[in-house]
């Protein structure tokens, strides 16, 4: 088990400013394709920091791909950014074709193996912690470009 919990299940968790709640927003890849929507924010239960977005893939026409409703792609918050002026999240380091092959998770707790597989798609590793040993202190989990505050802190 990884200790990640969907934000809606974490008692007392609030983002604070509704303008930075990206749930329900479209997701764009580096090649400009709309590839899905942000379904969940996954939070480290210990630090209460948002670490991952859970993306529900679409079929390229903004419809949820067949069978994808419960099969999400994990995206570390550090590789996502808000697109100014619209309700969209951009993944500048990933193309639609590469996202198509990203590992999926179902409706179950996220494991460390899930995290390693997801980070590998972005050329990163969960074992690369920050110098203080904080697993989610690495730049992969810096939510500044997405939430406007480091690590999605509230």
Order of alpha helices (4+ residues) and beta strands (2+ residues): beta-beta-beta-beta-beta-beta-beta-alpha-alpha-alpha
